[in-house]
Amino acid sequence: LRAARNAHLRVGMRIALSPMNAAELPAVVALADSERIDRFHLSQPCPADCAHDSTQNTSLRDMTRASLEWLFDYVWIRAQKGNAGDFVTSQHAASSAYLLHWVSTRVPHHLAAIRERIACASKAKGAGILLIDALGHVHRGSARLDETCGNVRERPFSDIAEQRLIHA
C-alpha cells in the first residue's frame, strides 16, 4: 500500500465483514488512516448468503448494523474536519436504509438532502458499471447477471468495456 501510494497511485483498503473480523473494523480503518489512505470499502455480508437460520441472520444483521453505525459516525467526524474520504459499502440498498435511520437520529436536519442523494444514486445504479464474475463473464451493472457482454478468458476486458461503451 505504501509503495503504491508513494508512486501516486490511488489505493484503498477493503474489509469483507464477518463475525470473525467485525471487531477489527476500527483497527483496519486506523491502519488506513496511519498510511494516509482515504479510500475504504466495507464489504458487508448479504443476509441471503446465510442458511435459513434466523438466529444467524439476526446475528449478521446486528453485526452489520453495529459496523455501519461505527463507520457512519467515523466518516461524519472526518467530514466535520473537512476530509470525509471515499468510504463505500457493498450492500447499497441495506446501507442506504440504515444511513437514513442514522441521519434521522444523529443529524435529522440533513435527512431531506440525504434522501435526495440516495434517490439520485439509485437512478444511476449500474450506469457505466461492468462486473466480472468468478467465471470471467462480464455483466452490466449489478442487477443484470443474466446477461453477459463477454468473457475475460476469451477477450481482454478493455475490448469488452470499449465495445460496451460504444453500444451503451
N, C-alpha and C positions, 0 to 999 in steps of 0.2 A: 504494500500500500504506500509506504513512504517513497519508494523508488518511483512508482507511477506518479504520485503527487508531485515529487520533485522534478519529474520530467514534464510537468504541466499538463498531465492527462487528467481528465475528470474521473475521479474514482469515488466509489461509495462502498458502503458495507450493508450486509443483509443478515438478518437472523430469521430462521424458519422456526417460529414459535412452537414449542411443545411443552408438555408438563415437566419434562426433564430440564428444560433450559429457561423457562419463563422468568424465574427469579434472577437470571443473569442479564436480562434486558438492560437495566441501568448500567451495569458494568460494561456491556458491549457498546452502549451509546457513549459512555465516558471514554472508552478507548478511541472511538471515532473522534470525539472532541479533542482528546490529547494529541491525536495525529492530524488535527485540523481538517477533518473530512466531514463535510456538511451535507452529504447525500446518504440517505439511510432508507432501507426498505424493510418493513416489518411484514414478513410473510406469515399470515395467520392460518391456522387450521380451518378447514371447511367442516362445519358440523355434519355435512353429508358424508364425509370421509369416515365417520365413526359407524360402527355397527349400530343396530337399533337399541343400544343400551342407553336408556335415558339418563342414568347416573353419569355415564361417560360424557354424554352430550352436555349435561348440566355443568360438569366439571370443566370441560373445554370452553363452554360459554363464559363461565365465571373467570377462568384464567385469561381468556381473550379480552373480556371487558376490563379487567384489572390492568392488563398490559396497555390497552388503548387509553385508559384513563391516565395512566402514568405518562404515556407518550404525549397525549394532548396537553397535559399540564406542563411537561418539559418543553414542548415546542412553543407553547404560549409564553412561557418565561423567556425563551430565546427571542421570540417575536417582539416582546416588550423591550428587549435590549437592541432591537434592530437587525437581528440575524436569525431568522426562523430556520434557514437551511431548506433543503429538499428532503422532506420526510414523506414517504408513501407507504400505503398498505396494500395487501393483495386482495382482500375481500371487500371491494369498494362499496357494495350495497350495504353490507353489515357495518362497515366502518362509518359510512355516511350517516346511517341511522343513529349510531352511538355518538357520533360527533354532534348531531343535532341535540341529543339528550345532554351531552357535556356542555354545549354552549348555553342551552336553556337553564342549566343550573349554575354555571360559572359567570357567564357574560351575556345575559339574556338580551341586552340592547343590541347585540350583534346577530341575533337569530335570523332576522329577515334577510340580511346580506348573505349569511351562510347558506340559507335555504336557496337563494337565487343562484349562488355559485354552484351548489350541488346540482341544481336543475340544469344549468348550462353544461356542466361536465357530463351529466348523464346523457344529454342530447348528442354530445360529441363522442361518447364512448365507442371505441372501436374504430373511429375515423383515423385512417393513416397508420393503423397498428397491424403488424403481422406477427403471428406467433408460430413457433416451431415446436411441434410435439415430440415426444420421445422417439418416434419412428422416423423423424425427419420431415414429416408433412408440414407444409406451411399453410396456415389458416388466416383469414381476415378477421380481425377483431377478436374479442373474447367469447362471443356468443355464436360464432359460425364454425364450430368444429366439424360440422358435417360436410363442409365444402373445403377443398384444398386448392391452392394456387400453384402447387408444385412440390417437389421433394428435394431437400438439400443434399441427399445422397446421389441424386441424378443430375442436378444443376446447381451452380453456385447461387447462394442466397441473393447476392447482388443482382443477378439476372432475373430471379423471380420477383424481387422487390421492384426493380425497374419496370418490368412488364406490368406489375400490379398498379404502379403509379400511372403508367400510360393509359391503362384501361379502367382506372377508377372513376 
